[in-house]
């Protein structure tokens, strides 16, 4: 069994929000102007963090309070 090296816990609650709104990681990446690989790494806790600009787009997309999901 492969061990996954994570920098932090995955964003499970936000991933559920994406699923509930029928938005996949590729669509989110397109809207953020980022690669699918980058978004996947951030969401799964293997990469860095979203930038302030990314969060601004996410807030506009979903009308959410960031601290509830990240």
C-alpha positions as CSV (number, residue, x, y, z in Angstrom):
1,X,0.0,0.0,0.0
2,X,1.4,3.4,-1.0
3,X,1.8,6.1,1.7
4,X,0.7,9.6,0.6
5,X,3.0,12.4,1.8
6,X,0.8,15.3,2.8
7,X,1.8,18.7,4.0
8,X,-1.6,19.1,5.7
9,X,-5.1,17.6,5.8
10,X,-7.0,17.7,2.6
11,X,-9.8,20.3,2.1
12,X,-12.6,17.7,2.4
13,X,-15.4,20.2,3.1
14,X,-14.5,22.3,0.1
15,X,-14.2,19.3,-2.1
16,X,-17.7,18.4,-1.0
17,X,-18.9,21.9,-1.9
18,X,-17.4,21.4,-5.4
19,X,-19.1,18.1,-5.8
20,X,-22.5,19.5,-4.6
21,X,-22.2,22.3,-7.1
22,X,-21.2,20.0,-9.9
23,X,-17.7,21.6,-10.4
24,X,-14.7,19.3,-10.9
25,X,-11.1,20.2,-10.2
26,X,-10.5,20.9,-13.9
27,X,-13.3,23.5,-14.0
28,X,-12.0,25.1,-10.8
29,X,-8.5,25.2,-12.2
30,X,-9.8,26.9,-15.4
31,X,-11.7,29.5,-13.4
32,X,-8.6,30.2,-11.2
33,X,-6.3,30.3,-14.2
34,X,-4.2,27.5,-12.7
35,X,-3.3,24.0,-13.8
36,X,-5.3,21.0,-12.8
37,X,-2.2,19.5,-11.1
38,X,-1.9,22.6,-8.9
39,X,-5.5,22.5,-7.8
40,X,-5.4,18.8,-7.1
41,X,-2.2,19.2,-5.0
42,X,-3.7,22.0,-3.0
43,X,-7.1,20.3,-2.4
44,X,-5.4,17.0,-1.4
45,X,-2.9,18.5,1.0
46,X,0.1,17.7,-1.0
47,X,0.9,21.1,-2.4
48,X,1.0,24.7,-1.3
49,X,-2.0,26.9,-0.4
50,X,-4.4,28.9,-2.6
51,X,-3.3,32.5,-3.0
52,X,-5.4,35.5,-2.0
53,X,-6.3,36.0,-5.6
54,X,-7.5,32.4,-5.7
55,X,-9.6,32.9,-2.6
56,X,-11.1,36.0,-4.1
57,X,-12.3,34.0,-7.1
58,X,-13.6,31.2,-4.9
59,X,-15.5,33.7,-2.7
60,X,-17.2,35.1,-5.8
61,X,-18.0,31.7,-7.3
62,X,-19.6,30.2,-4.2
63,X,-20.5,33.2,-1.9
64,X,-18.9,31.5,1.0
65,X,-16.9,32.5,4.1
66,X,-13.4,31.2,3.5
67,X,-12.7,30.3,7.1
68,X,-15.6,27.7,7.0
69,X,-13.8,25.7,4.3
70,X,-10.1,26.3,4.7
